Amino acid sequence: MIKQYKKIGRVLLAKCGLDGHDRGVKVVARALCEAGLEVIYTGLFQTPETIVKTAIEEDVDIIGISILSGAHMTAFSRVISLLKENGADHIQVIGGGIIPDDDVRKLMEMGVKKIFGPGTALEEITAYIKSCCEQKK
């Protein structure tokens, strides 16, 4: 008999734009899966439009965008706008990558819920996302 575990929540992880560095997001995806979350990883070179479309189709609780290219202000702004336009602004947006502190503040004001910088412990990321998903249930 196969034992089935109830998934805590659904998370979409994406790499937006021309950023081709995906090792970190893959490590995070694995940690989230091991913690009982269902993860949809869209892969490299995604547009805000494809990220939002996939998030809505997959009925996710959270979108996590990993970005190292410096295009974080444009990418996050567009994702949040598209979520609102499509009546899906209940989906939380978080991010990770190399983002200056001043921009982190601006992103939070824009509606991004959390930014995880380089070296953040996987336990911290996992605990935050699990907490968000459990609050939504």
Number of C-alpha atoms within 10 A of each C-alpha: 3 4 5 6 7 9 12 18 22 23 28 24 24 26 26 26 19 14 16 14 14 15 9 13 21 15 11 20 23 13 17 23 17 11 15 16 21 18 21 18 16 16 14 16 14 16 17 24 14 15 24 22 16 16 23 17 9 13 15 20 21 22 24 25 25 26 25 20 16 14 14 24 14 11 17 22 15 16 24 20 16 18 22 13 10 11 10 16 15 12 20 21 23 21 23 21 20 17 21 11 11 8 12 20 13 12 21 14 10 14 16 21 14 19 23 19 16 12 8 12 11 16 13 11 18 20 13 12 24 19 13 17 19 11 8 10 8
